[in-house]
Amino acid sequence: MGVFDAFGYKGKRALVVGGATGMGAATAQLAQDAGAEVVVMDIAAPTLAGAEYIQVNLADKESIDEALGQLGGRVDTLFSCAGVADGTPGIEKINFIGHRHMIDHMLEDGMLPPGSAIGFISSAAGLGWESNLDRLKDYLATPDFDAAVKWVEQNGGADYMSTKQAICAYVASEAYPMLKRGVRINAICPGPTDTPLAQANKELWLGFASDYRAELGLQPSTPLEQAYPLVYLCSDAAVSITGHILVTDVGYFAAGLTEAYPPATDIARFLTGRLT
Ligand SMILES: NC(=O)c1ccc[n+]([C@@H]2O[C@H](COP(=O)([O-])OP(=O)(O)OC[C@H]3O[C@@H](n4cnc5c(N)ncnc54)[C@H](O)[C@@H]3O)[C@@H](O)[C@H]2O)c1
């Protein structure tokens, strides 16, 4: 046993929600490779050999409760990866409310013990959360699944950007209360990543920042390239990190905000809520 073992997952049980395809599937594979026993929850079946599969529909509270009943026991790492694009009915539930319900349920039932970690996949589309914090705090104050659904019905937010901002605000605001339970929570905000979801929305999702990547000779990230930081954030090696929103966009926002790459400046300012 050496100090580098803190990066590994030996002896850990990892639950990957949204682990059938894309970044979730890469996360499941990487966690398994790092030594974890992996359970995948998803509406679709995963292909990863050796992973347990439990079907869940994040848009449906009862389905989440049933899936957690099947899971039983404790998990050391929860990867909350599932998400859908604009135009999908129930996007507010699938991208955020369902994940939050699952976390609440797991915490209540002692399924996330001290020392465990949660890793969300948000998006660069959610980086404007700080400028919307008052509104998001009101939303996050909803006590449960049904109240959150009602809040969105009354106030809006059933769109991709709002759901991703909600994840970022949730991660930041839960860091302190969760750490009181010994649980860490972080998120990554990927830039364009070549997954089935991005391919289905190719022009918008993979077209984003294509000029920047062309300058650098880069392709969109692979799912595994996004899984690496997510798996790291949930490893014991990241014990000092919680409430953190890690921008995993190969530097596009940094280059835009600092005007190092001026064509990205307006879009980076807009998406981070800095455009006045
Ligand atoms: N691909 C990108 O460019 C990109 C960029 C930023 C953020 N993201 C985010 O990354 C995450 C992973 O997406 P991806 O790009 O790997 O796409 P993906 O479609 O491959 O993965 C999403 C997973 O969620 C599952 N899922 C969808 N609806 C569900 C439901 N109702 N209940 C349970 N599971 C459900 C899918 O079956 C799939 O396995 C999403 O949250 C997405 O918003 C993607």
The ligand as an SDF file (V2000), in Angstrom:
LIG
                    3D

 44 48  0  0  0  0  0  0  0  0999 V2000
  -21.6820   15.5650  -24.5470 N   0  0  0  0  0  0  0  0  0  0  0  0
  -21.4550   16.8260  -24.2700 C   0  0  0  0  0  0  0  0  0  0  0  0
  -20.9100   17.5850  -25.0990 O   0  0  0  0  0  0  0  0  0  0  0  0
  -21.8120   17.3430  -22.9120 C   0  0  0  0  0  0  0  0  0  0  0  0
  -21.2710   18.5850  -22.5110 C   0  0  0  0  0  0  0  0  0  0  0  0
  -21.5600   19.0550  -21.2420 C   0  0  0  0  0  0  0  0  0  0  0  0
  -22.3340   18.3030  -20.3770 C   0  0  0  0  0  0  0  0  0  0  0  0
  -22.8550   17.1010  -20.7970 N   0  0  0  0  0  0  0  0  0  0  0  0
  -23.6100   16.3170  -19.8130 C   0  0  0  0  0  0  0  0  0  0  0  0
  -22.9670   15.0770  -19.6360 O   0  0  0  0  0  0  0  0  0  0  0  0
  -23.8840   14.1420  -19.0860 C   0  0  0  0  0  0  0  0  0  0  0  0
  -23.7170   12.8100  -19.8100 C   0  0  0  0  0  0  0  0  0  0  0  0
  -24.1740   12.9820  -21.1420 O   0  0  0  0  0  0  0  0  0  0  0  0
  -23.4640   12.3190  -22.3990 P   0  0  0  0  0  0  0  0  0  0  0  0
  -23.0850   13.4380  -23.2930 O   0  0  0  0  0  0  0  0  0  0  0  0
  -22.4640   11.3490  -21.9420 O   0  0  0  0  0  0  0  0  0  0  0  0
  -24.7190   11.6220  -23.1110 O   0  0  0  0  0  0  0  0  0  0  0  0
  -25.3290   10.1640  -23.1140 P   0  0  0  0  0  0  0  0  0  0  0  0
  -26.6740   10.2810  -23.7320 O   0  0  0  0  0  0  0  0  0  0  0  0
  -24.3720    9.2060  -23.6940 O   0  0  0  0  0  0  0  0  0  0  0  0
  -25.4770    9.8290  -21.5470 O   0  0  0  0  0  0  0  0  0  0  0  0
  -26.6050   10.1660  -20.8070 C   0  0  0  0  0  0  0  0  0  0  0  0
  -27.0980    8.9350  -20.0690 C   0  0  0  0  0  0  0  0  0  0  0  0
  -28.2730    9.2980  -19.3470 O   0  0  0  0  0  0  0  0  0  0  0  0
  -29.2270    8.2620  -19.5060 C   0  0  0  0  0  0  0  0  0  0  0  0
  -30.5880    8.7660  -19.3210 N   0  0  0  0  0  0  0  0  0  0  0  0
  -31.2880    9.5800  -20.1520 C   0  0  0  0  0  0  0  0  0  0  0  0
  -32.5290    9.7800  -19.6780 N   0  0  0  0  0  0  0  0  0  0  0  0
  -32.6130    9.0970  -18.5060 C   0  0  0  0  0  0  0  0  0  0  0  0
  -33.6370    8.9310  -17.5450 C   0  0  0  0  0  0  0  0  0  0  0  0
  -34.8600    9.4680  -17.7100 N   0  0  0  0  0  0  0  0  0  0  0  0
  -33.3910    8.1830  -16.4480 N   0  0  0  0  0  0  0  0  0  0  0  0
  -32.1790    7.5850  -16.2880 C   0  0  0  0  0  0  0  0  0  0  0  0
  -31.1660    7.7140  -17.1660 N   0  0  0  0  0  0  0  0  0  0  0  0
  -31.3910    8.4560  -18.2630 C   0  0  0  0  0  0  0  0  0  0  0  0
  -28.9890    7.7520  -20.9100 C   0  0  0  0  0  0  0  0  0  0  0  0
  -29.5760    6.4710  -21.1420 O   0  0  0  0  0  0  0  0  0  0  0  0
  -27.4850    7.7720  -21.0130 C   0  0  0  0  0  0  0  0  0  0  0  0
  -26.9020    6.5760  -20.5510 O   0  0  0  0  0  0  0  0  0  0  0  0
  -25.2590   14.7680  -19.2210 C   0  0  0  0  0  0  0  0  0  0  0  0
  -25.6500   15.2450  -17.9490 O   0  0  0  0  0  0  0  0  0  0  0  0
  -25.0290   15.9350  -20.1680 C   0  0  0  0  0  0  0  0  0  0  0  0
  -25.9150   16.9790  -19.9440 O   0  0  0  0  0  0  0  0  0  0  0  0
  -22.6140   16.6220  -22.0420 C   0  0  0  0  0  0  0  0  0  0  0  0
  1  2  1  0
  2  3  2  0
  2  4  1  0
  4  5  1  0
  4 44  2  0
  5  6  2  0
  6  7  1  0
  7  8  2  0
  8  9  1  0
  8 44  1  0
  9 10  1  0
  9 42  1  0
 10 11  1  0
 11 12  1  0
 11 40  1  0
 12 13  1  0
 13 14  1  0
 14 15  2  0
 14 16  1  0
 14 17  1  0
 17 18  1  0
 18 19  2  0
 18 20  1  0
 18 21  1  0
 21 22  1  0
 22 23  1  0
 23 24  1  0
 23 38  1  0
 24 25  1  0
 25 26  1  0
 25 36  1  0
 26 27  1  0
 26 35  1  0
 27 28  2  0
 28 29  1  0
 29 30  1  0
 29 35  2  0
 30 31  1  0
 30 32  2  0
 32 33  1  0
 33 34  2  0
 34 35  1  0
 36 37  1  0
 36 38  1  0
 38 39  1  0
 40 41  1  0
 40 42  1  0
 42 43  1  0
M  CHG  2   8   1  16  -1
M  END
$$$$
